[in-house]
Amino acid sequence: MRARKSATLAASALVLALTATACGSDDSNGGSSDGGDSKDTLTIGIKYDQPGLGLQTADNDFTGFDVDIARYVAAELGVEEDDITWRQAQSPERENMLKNGDVDFIVATYSITDQRKEEVSFAGPYFVAAQDLLMRSGESISSEDEIGDLNLCSVSGSTSAQKIQDTIAPDANLQPYGGYSECLTGLENGAVDALTTDNTILAGYAAQDEHQGKFELAGLDLGPENYGIGIPKDDTELQEKINAALEKMIEDGAWAEAVEKNLGPAGFEVPDAPEVTEGK
């Protein structure tokens, strides 16, 4: 009787040990920050003040094209929407957020540039926008040559601001603000003549109900902006997984649906999807 009981206890201990080993293996993969096969939770950086792209609503929900991209990618990485923690990723802070481990990745109208790739890596691109100007209705310009006479606003740390200063209109009076909503207030009250950034962002603001008829895009193509998903420097495993998710989203039609849902109301036609090239 005692021998049978000892054998039973030994068998139970073996089962528990095997179960613990299996769970430990899963946790090791899932809890890694280097692109493991599954991860219980994700912290994702997005913009909070860009209608149509990344917007925090009054009831603390998050909407926009970038948000839909992030949700799709998270699902492909095995993370449910309820297990995503959203973090505001303001333009000047994005590199630091990735380097400090504050977020797992960033989907926040984050243009891929060689300068940024010295500090972080990217997956994508997942969209190609064009820089333009948003101006008060009836006051728009029609030529790039007129930009130098304007008081411009853009966001500190953005590629749009850098382009204006370096190549497009070095003599323009450019006022860097902390966020696009601050620039929009300045445009509305006459403190600046134009807000410059990507046409996707500008169209989202112009299409908001409270701004209907107040603003218009100049319609200038001041150069392409390739949006990528920012990831920690040289995390090639995560890069490959996110690239695969983006390619699947494009192939199954979810990408085009997200563009139409979020940017269509601003008059955007669904463009051709970009080729995913980062890391390849």
N, C-alpha and C positions, 0 to 999 in steps of 0.2 A: 504493500500500500504506500509506504514511504517512498520506495523507488519509483512507482508510477507517478506520484505527485512531483518528485524531483524532475522526472523526464518532462512532465507537462510544463513546469515552470521554465525549464531550459528551452523548450520549443517556443514558449511565449516570448521569452527574452530575445530569441533569434529573430522572430517576426518583428518585434519592436525595433531591433537594431537595423534590420533591412529597411523597414519603413522610414526610420530616421535618416538612414543613408540616402534613400531616394529623395526625401524631402529636402535634405541638405543640398543635394545636387541641383534640384529645381531652384531653391532659393539663391544658390550661387549664381546661376545664370540670370534669373529674373531680377536679382537685386543689383546687378552690375551696372555701372554707368558707362560701359564701353560698347554699347550696342548689343547686349545679350539677346538671346532668342525671345525672351519674354520679360516684361518688367511690370511689376504690380501697379506702379504709379508713374506719372510723368509730370514735370513742371515745365510749362511751355511759355515762352515770352511772346506777347502780341502787343499791338497798339490798342489803346483804350479809346482813342478820340478820332478815329478815321472811319466815317460812315461808308458802308459798302465794302470795307476791307477788314477793319478790326475796331469794334465799337462796344463799349460797356453800356448796357441799357439801364434805364431807371430801376428795373427790377433785378439788377445785378446779373443779367444774362449777357452772353457775348455773341455777337453776330458779325458776319462779313466773310468775304472770299478767303482771306488769310486764315480765319478761324475754321472755315470748312476744310481748307487744306490741312490744317493742323489736326483736326478731328479724324480725317481720313487716314493720315499717316499714323496717328496714335493707334487707331484700330488695327492697322496692318502690323503694328509692333506689339499687338496683344493687349492694349490698354483700353478699358472701357471709358466712355465719356465722363462718368461720375468719378473716375479716378485721375482726372486731369486737374492739376492746379494751374490756374492762369496767373501770369505775372506781367505787369506793365513793363514794356521794353521801350523806353524812350531812346531816341536816336543816339545821343551821345554816350549812352550807358551800355549799349548792346555788347560790345567787345568785352567789357569788364564783367558783365553778367555771365558770359560764357566762360571766361578765364577763371572766375571765382567759383564756378559751379552752382550759381544761383538758379540756373535753368538747365534743362537737358538739351533743348534746342529752341531756336527763335524763328517765328514766322511773322514778320512785321515789316512788309515792304522794304526788305533788307537787300539793297543792291549789291551785287557781286562786283568787287573791285580788287585789283592787285594789291592795293595798299591794305585793305582789310584782310586779305588772305595771308598777310604777314603775321597776323595775330590770331585769326580764327580760320576755320574751314567752312565750306558750303556744300550743300546738296542742291541739285536742280540744274538749271533754273526751272521755275514753274510758271513764270509769266514774264512777258516783255512789255514794259510800259514806255512812255515817252515823256520827257520833261516839257512843261508848258507853263503858262501864266493864268491865274485866276484874277479877274479884274471886276470892278463894278460895272453893271450893265450900262452900255452906251459910252463907256470910256475905254474900250479895248483898243489895243494897238494891232497893226497888221504886219509889222516888219520887225525882225530881230534887231535892226539898226536903232530902233526907238527905245530899246531896253535901257540903255545907258542914261536916259533922262528920267528914269523912274526911281521912286523910293520903293525898294523891294523888301519883302519879308520871306524868310525861309527858316528852317529849324536847324539849330546848332548841331553839327556833326553829320548833316545830311550831304549826300553827294550832289544834290541840287544846288546847295549853297556854294559848295566847292567849285562846281562848274561855272557858276556865275562869276565868281571871283577870279578864277584862273583863265578862262577862255572866252566865255560868252560876252560878258560886259564888265570888265575889271573896273571901269569908272563908275559903275552904278552904286548908289547908296544902298547897301544891303544891311538890313537889320536882322540879326539872328535872334530868334525867340526860342523858348524852351519847348513849345508844342505848337502843332498846327492850329489848334483851337484859339490860341493866343494871337497867331497871325491873322486868323479870320476875323477876330474882334477888331484888330488894328485896321484891317481892310474895310470893315463895316463902318467904323467911326472916322475914317479918313486919315488915320495916322500913317498908312502906307498906301501906295498906288496899286500894288499887285502882290499876290502870294505866288511863289514859284516852287513847284515840286512836280511829282509825277502826275500825268493826266488822269490816272485812275483815282488818285486821292482827291484831286481838284473836282472831278466830276461827281464824286460822292458828296462833297460839301454843297455843290451847286444844286444837287437834286433833293436835298433835305427840304422838308415841308416849310420850315421856318425861313428858308433862304430862297424860296421859289421866286424867280424874277429879279433877285438882287444882284446876282453875279453871273459872269459868263467866261468861258474859256477863250483865250486869244486864238487858239488853234495853231500855235507855233510848235514845230517839232524841233526841240532843242537837244535831241540826242536820246538814244535808247537807255533804258534802265532794266537790267536783268535781275529779277527778284529771285533770290535763293533762300534756302533754309539754313540759317547759321548754326553751326555745330562746333564743339571744342576742336581746337587745332589738331589736325592729323588723326582724327578718329575715323579711320577709313572703314571700319566695320559698320558704324552707325551710318556713315555716308552711303555705303552700298545699300543698306536696308531702306533708308529714306528714298534714295533714287529709285529703287524697285517699287516702292509704294507710289511714288509720283507717276512712274511709267504705267502702272496698273490703273491709276486714277484717270489718266489720259485715255488709255485704251478702252476702258469700260464705259466711258461717256460721263462719268461723275464730274470730271474736270470742267467740261463744257457746261454742264448743268449748273455748277457752282458759279461760273462766270456769268451766265444768263441771269441767275437768281439775284446775284448781288450787284452786278454792274449794269445789267440790262436796263433797269429803271432810269439810269443816268444817260441813256442813249448809246451805250456801248454795244457794238455788234461782237459776237463771239469770234475772236481771232483764231488763227492757227495756233495750236499748242507748240511751245518751244521744244527743241530737242534737249533731253537731259544729258548734260555733258560733263558736269563737275566730277573729277576723280577718274575720268575715263581717258 
